[in-house]
Amino acid sequence: MPATERLPSYLDANHLGPWGTYLQQVDRVIPYLGSLGRWAETLKRPKRALIVDVPIELDNGEIAHFEGYRVQHNTSRGPGKGGVRFHQDVTLSEVMALAGWMSIKNAAINVPFGGAKGGIRVDPRGMSRGELERMTRRYTSEIGIIIGPTKDIPAPDVNTNAQTMAWMMDTYSMNEGSTATGVVTGKPIALGGSLGRTESTGRGVFVTACEAAARQGVDLQGARVSIQGFGNVGGTAARLFHEAGARVVAVQDHTGTIHAPGGMDVHELLKHIQSTEGVAGFRGAEAISNSDFWGVETEFLIPAALESQITAANAGDIKARIVVEGANGPTTPAADDILAERGILVVPDVVANAGGVTVSYFEWVQDFSSFFWSEDEINQRLERIMKDAFAAVWQVAGDHKVSMRTAAYIVACTRILQAREVRGLYP
Ligand code: NAD
């Protein structure tokens, strides 16, 4: 009996949701793994998953309980690495998928990390700074038994930032009795953070978009771009496209969707978002419905919000030539097939948004050596790694006549399972 038939439903590839998407993506690559396929089950189970209760006293005196998670999906190639998300939709299954994608990403770009992810099911908007700090510190203390500079290193993700990382680093250090800067990345510069880290994911999205454009004969000058999610990743990518002469023509975030066929002034939009929290009401564009966003004709579509956004229901409407996945897991396997049939190139998340973890790796190395690099050095090294990873995956995709996603999984799963095989099973 194939091993998958014995799996509980939440580990089944047909289980809907992000973890189901991840499992289907892994299943697609097994035929290309040769004898390493024997170890493939390793990729389908998280190594370790921790669920924690996070109780805090709110400013009004009430006690609130939040559910938090930290999942270490795979540590065969190095310590766990992956962000922490604060969002009302966070579930164990979502965090498992995000941790799995981190294992694949870190192996695809060849940084010496395994994959991990964490999160708290909470809507942090509207919480006071004090409430956020208490929640972050209690969560860190609870997961402190499995994280550490050589065990598992968190970083920012949706609704978390450099301040969140500073609180995490401080809490962990207080509990350990010594200052441990290397326990998280994406920290403020004053705490051993790396120059260029905040923009690195968006920068990597832009670099891989340029690589894809060059191979598809798309000229960046005047190219039209639509972006879902205008936070750290989407906002930075938009600014770099704008500065390179492309036109950002449609943007969607949690407040609505805006459209300007001639292109928007991205700097003005970023200012607008700082003062209003979202794109809605921006005067330099007109509002359109959220569903119309997908049909806007562009050269580039950049999903940079949440997972499972491009599905079988809207993939047929998409009129972009290239999809560059800033978000993790934005495209379901069924949508992937529709986009492929329609000749739309998808640069997968595990390559396109790997800039963040690449500069996190630089930050971790700088913290350990207590020697810091210039922003130019960081951006140059980042660009080199992103371009090399793109080229390697492009080559494998051509050799095997598969999508870039399957090619990235072939590269990554081979590296992870080779490490697993030579390490052997303990005991
Ligand atoms: P962020 O919190 O800075 O921004 C998130 C954006 O998504 C916001 O603009 C928000 O309005 C929008 N959004 C939320 N819900 C939405 C909805 N239902 N519809 C449309 N838009 C919605 O987060 P971020 O750090 O930019 O992360 C965005 C994505 O990129 C996530 O998938 C994250 O996992 C991925 N990612 C982030 C990093 C990083 O370094 N921050 C690295 C790799 C991947």
Residues whose N, C-alpha, C, O or C-beta is under 5 A from the ligand:
A	BS01	NAD	P156 D157 V158 N159 T201 G229 F230 G231 N232 V233 G234 Q252 D253 H254 A304 A305 L306 G326 A327 N328 N353 G356
